[in-house]
Amino acid sequence: MFEFIKKIPSPEELKQEIPLPERLLKIKQERDGELKSIFEGKSGKFLMIIGPCSADNEDAVCEYVGRLAALQEKVKEKIFIIPRIYTNKPRTNGLGYKGMLHQPEPGSEPDIYTGIKAIRHMQVRAIGESHLTAADEMLYPENIVYFDDLLSYHAVGARSVENQLHRLASSGIDAPVGMKNPTSGDFNVMFNSIVAAQNGHMFMYRESSVRTNGNPLTHAILRGYVSKHGENLPNYHYEDLTRACKLYDKLELKNPALIIDVNHSNSDKRFGEQTRICMEAAHSRAYSPGLKKLIKGFMVESYLEEGSQSIGENMVYGRSITDPCLGWAASERLVLNLAEKL
């Protein structure tokens, strides 16, 4: 039985209440255009989708994104930085902190309406202070329209990539959408999702019958996988990357692109390994002309302070409350070193 608690205002009403100012809209349009040119192969810049596992505190997130903006200036000739501002968190067993959408204050009672407003406020503030536009995970396809004017990149997670509505909704998004391989590691599932999203569909969405034209910027993300024995196993090695390249060639998809998520199962959740994995994957990319063309960027989990912590008293400002992350010093060093290698 569903208990209906409160009717949520429409996306149009929320956008009017917390709008993206015209001057920031122009910044987003410029960044969206540059990002599109990277996925279309017209720009050779490399993507760094980097930020906290979960965006749990507006001040800490905006301070972090401000630091990214200064770093972006140093590497702007080679790297295009997209902050991870992840506000919806999938939970393996359904329990635990589900992100700012559910709990705008970690540890508080869930409040979806306040959460949606908090997300819009944080995203608008982050764009205004940094002039960077962000990525988020598309955990709930119905919620895209509350934030589509703010986000430049969407990721479909390993647990959602087989879902029909995620695939169909992705086909109507005017921004790059990354499809992660499922937790089983099956590349075919990931590529089936890309095929579905790159084609147009008619389906029911938010109580309406809608039609989409397909999203040619849908692409693959490798994030490692979990064996039947519960072991985390990687798929960032050269052989995995060349296999993805061959599947792209076979399927003849539009704008072939691959992002490597260097945490999660690829790092066996050892966050410090992200730096090493980036360098190994960058070496593989430099070794193979095909991979150099295909691999467009990395996805890194990083925050002000390294590691993770539980929700409670005396929490450390800028430390993750979900998966552990690289701290700022290591993150800055990683981006600068990568820029030298590219």
Summary of the structure (lengths in Angstrom):
residues: 342
radius of gyration: 18.9
end to end distance: 54.8
largest distance: 56.9
contacts: 1185
relative contact order: 0.14
helix: 42%
strand: 18%
